[in-house]
């Protein structure tokens, strides 16, 4: 892990994590890169992020995120009154939604 990065724990439904892993393998792209790319899209386009309920059947996905981008995410979420957990879940949900619509 690079010094200017830190770990982010993303709580996902177990089935959602499996879907994301499958997409990652099929696209030959790292899950982390797909998630960070989606996070940039959400922030760059000032998009709405819905509130989600915490799933009972959840697991963790830990990714490395550059500290400056992590701060940008915190600021975006704070200004828009979004929980950071919801932000990450929305990133993953959008990846799955885009893939299913291809």
BELCORCOR-V345739 format. One record per residue. RES is the residue in one small letter. OMEGA is omega in radians with two decimals (none if undefined). Layout:
res;omega
RES;OMEGA
RES;OMEGA
//
This chain:
res;omega
x;3.13
x;-3.11
x;-3.09
x;3.13
x;3.04
x;-3.08
x;3.09
x;3.12
x;3.13
x;3.10
x;-3.12
x;2.95
x;-3.09
x;-3.14
x;3.12
x;3.12
x;3.11
x;3.10
x;-3.13
x;3.10
x;3.14
x;3.11
x;-3.14
x;3.14
x;-3.10
x;-3.14
x;-3.08
x;-3.14
x;-3.13
x;3.11
x;-3.13
x;-3.10
x;3.12
x;-3.11
x;-3.13
x;3.09
x;3.12
x;3.11
x;3.10
x;3.14
x;-3.11
x;-3.12
x;-3.10
x;-3.11
x;3.10
x;-3.01
x;3.11
x;3.07
x;-3.12
x;3.05
x;3.14
x;3.07
x;3.09
x;-3.09
x;3.10
x;-3.13
x;-3.06
x;3.12
x;-3.11
x;2.96
x;-3.09
x;3.14
x;3.08
x;-3.14
x;3.11
x;-3.07
x;3.14
x;3.10
x;3.09
x;3.09
x;3.10
x;3.10
x;3.13
x;-3.14
x;3.12
x;-3.11
x;3.13
x;-3.12
x;-3.08
x;-3.11
x;3.13
x;3.03
x;-3.12
x;3.10
x;3.12
x;3.13
x;-3.12
x;3.11
x;3.12
x;3.08
x;-3.12
x;3.14
x;3.14
x;3.08
x;3.14
x;3.13
x;3.12
x;-3.12
x;-3.13
x;3.14
x;-3.13
x;none
//
